Amino acid sequence: MAVLHFEYNMEISYGKPASRCYFTIKCIPKEDARQHLLGMDISLKPVTKYSFGKDSFGNRQIYGCVEEEHNKFVFHISGDVEILQTDYEEEECADRTGMYRFPFGKCIPGQGLIDYYNSLDVSSCKNNYNICMYIMDQLYHDFSYVPESTNVQTTAEEAWNLGKGVCQDYAHIYISLLRMAHIPARYVCGMIIGEGASHAWAEALCDGRWIAFDPTHNCLVLNNYIKSGDGRDVSDCAINRGIMWGGGEQTQTVSVVVEEK
């Protein structure tokens, strides 16, 4: 068991004043069999009222509206998460598994990924867990981590054809390959010690339990990770979404700190 302290800071600057902004933010750690939120503090600038809720995937979210004119939106959350001694995230909920079995959004494979999957020897693996470990190791060696080589709109197929990408691309490609192997898989966003930014990985259903794999680092998710949300691809657990009036061009900066207490 471990206790991790986290701080997540997001600042959005506008080229022109925004007269109003509706926002939804998803970066509150999710409660499951592996982690438990001990407490948190939240601050917003401009200061405004906000509410808590959950989306259809069970991800916790903060939503509200800034009704005064502003040139900058600043969000800060900090807190502590207890990491429990378990090697899985949660038990399967059968009526919610189907959506993770099939291609969706940025995880829809093209011919490049289909050809790559067909080149893999998954038939030699004994079970879903072994398949997940095998595909993760193959992807880690056949794909390159190159910062700023892709963007938030890049699909798994586009990243694969480039041969390089970031954690979001590793997760999308990995999920696409697992679904071709008939293994339900979902995208995860969160934080990790030492990254300095948000991180992405994947979970796969193995023997009735969701197990977390990090293809970017070719490892299982252990007690240095904090999970914020999951979904079919990145769009289901995007950290920040909103609608504004005015604002012009936007510049967003994010910093993340995770450390063991």
Salt bridges, closest charged atoms under 4 A:
GLU7 OE2 - HIS5 NE2 3.31
GLU11 OE2 - LYS72 NZ 3.49
GLU31 OE1 - HIS36 ND1 2.76
ASP55 OD2 - LYS26 NZ 2.75
ASP80 OD1 - HIS5 ND1 2.86
ASP80 OD2 - LYS261 NZ 3.10
GLU89 OE2 - ARG34 NE 2.69
GLU90 OE2 - ARG186 NH2 2.74
GLU91 OE2 - ARG209 NE 3.21
ASP137 OD1 - HIS141 ND1 3.60
GLU195 OE1 - HIS199 ND1 3.83
GLU195 OE2 - HIS217 NE2 3.48
GLU203 OE1 - ARG186 NE 2.71
GLU203 OE2 - LYS227 NZ 2.85
ASP214 OD2 - HIS199 NE2 2.94
ASP214 OD2 - HIS217 ND1 2.74
ASP230 OD2 - LYS30 NZ 2.91
ASP230 OD2 - ARG186 NE 3.91
ASP230 OD2 - LYS227 NZ 2.74
ASP236 OD2 - ARG232 NE 2.84
